[in-house]
């Protein structure tokens, strides 16, 4: 294997984030990326890159993640409750630890106060004022300017990415610890 993708778009696959990523962010990124690099950086978006029916989707996602130069996670509080989103995020956090390369370009979709410390420690692009998935926000000048900044970061990080390393792991979150149930005291 080697790099196949310049950026892996990571998001919680539920409304309203899903619609915003599919209808607004991904198309606008793809529209503007060719203005910053030739050939245009390749964006992995699970729905666009079709996982064939009957295939092992989890393995396809892992392969795309491992062969991506950087991660563009769309942060919102439910993102951090998803095992898959956490796998994507923690995999790139571990890659940074192993290689020294900052492979994460985060986007804030909503409420950064509820993010875990590892996410709060990162500088993210703030898109919470554009988290509509109706057409008017897509044409917003400020939104497009924000996407252009993302494009520049994607191009810069893609060019600076270290050589692909087959030993980079996929990091899955630990299983949740069941809550302790207090036992009744017996005869005192």
N, C-alpha and C positions, 0 to 999 in steps of 0.2 A: 504494500500500500504506500501511498504518498498523499500529499495534499490534493484534494479534489475541489474544495470550496474555499473561498476567501472569507466568508462570514456565514455563520450558522445563526439563524433567527430563532431565538428561544422565547416562548411565550406560553401563558396558561391558556389552554384551548377551551375557553368558555367566554360567554358574552360578559362584558362588552369588548374585552381585549381582543378576542378572536376576530371579530368583525373589523375592528380598527386596524389590526395588523394586516388582514387579508385585503381590505378595501382601500386603505389609506397609506399606511407606512410602507409596506413592501412594494406596491406599485410606484410610489414616489421615489423610493430608494433606487429602484431599477431604472427609473426615468433619468435620475441625476448621476448615478455612478459613472456612466460612459463619459460624462463631462470632465471627470477627474482622472481617468486612467483608460488606456487602450492596451489590450482589450479590457472591457468592463469587468470589475471584480464579480465573481460568481457568488450568488446568494442562495443558501439552502433554506427553503421554506417547505416544511413537510408536505403541505397540500399541493404545492406546485411541482415538486419533484417526484410525485407519484410513487407511492409504495404499492407494488402490484398486489392484487387480491390474492389471498392465500399465502403471502410471504410473511416471514417473521419480522413484523414491523419494528419490534424493539431492537433487533440486530441491525436493521437498516438505519435507524436513528443513531445508534451507537457508532456505526461505521461513518456516517456523515459527520457526526460530532468529532470523532477522532481525526478525520481528514479535513477539518476546517482550521484555517489559520487563526480566526478569532470568533468570539461569541458576542452577539448583540442581544442581550436579554432585555425583555420588556418587563420591568418591575412593577408589580402591584401587590398588595398584601396576599391575595390567593396564590401568587406565583410561588411563594415560599412554603405553601402547604402542599404543593404538588411534588411527589417523588420524582417524576420525570424532569421537571424544571430544576429541582435540586441536583439531580444527577448531572444535568447539563452544566449548571453553574459550578458545582463542586469539582467537576472534571477539569474545568478551565482554571479554577483556583489552584488545583493541584499542579496543573501544567505550569502555572506561574511560579509555584514553589520550586518545581524541578528545573525549570529553564531560565527563570529570571525575567521572562517575557510577559508583559501585561497584555493578555489576549482578550480581555473583557472590556467591551464598550457598552455600558449600561444605559438604558433609556427608562426614565421614570414615567410611568403611565398614571399612577395615582399614589397618594399618601405615603411619603417616605418615612413618616414617623413610626409606622408599624413594621419597617424592614428590620431584619436581624442585623447585628453588629457588622458581620462580614460585608453586607451590602451597603450599610451606612458609611463604611470606611472608604467606599469608592466614589469618585466624582462621576456623576451621571448627567446625561442630557435631560433636561426637564421638559417633558412634553405633556404634562398634566393639563395645561390650558388648551391643548389640542386633542383631548381624548374623546372627541365626537367621532362618529363614523358616518356622518352625513357629508355630502359633497362640499358645502361651503368651507369647512376647515381644511379640506384638501388643497384648496387654492389660496389659502391664507399665506400672505407674504412671509410672516414670521415663522409659520410652520415650514415653508420651503427653505427659508434661511437655516432653520434648525437641521433639516435633512441634509443640506449642503455641508454643514459642520460634521454631521455623522459620516457623510461620504468621504470627506477629507481624512477623518480618523480611520475609517475602514481601509482606505488606500494606503495611508502611512503605516498602519499596523500590518497589513498584508505584506508590504515590501520589507518590513523589519522582522517578520516572523522567523524564528530559528528553523534550522533544517528539521524536517519531519522526523520524529523519533518513534519507532515501532514499540518502544517500551512504555510510552505514555499510557496510563491506565484510565479506565472509566471508573469514576468514583460514585458509588451509590450511597444514598443516605442510610444511616443505621436504622433498623426497624424501631418503631416507637416503643417506649418502655410502658408496659401497662401500669395503670395507676395502682398504688398500694391500697388494699382494702383493709381497714383496721379490723382486727379480730376482737371479738368480745372477750372481756376479762372473765376468767373462770374463778369462782369462789374466793373471795378475799374476806 
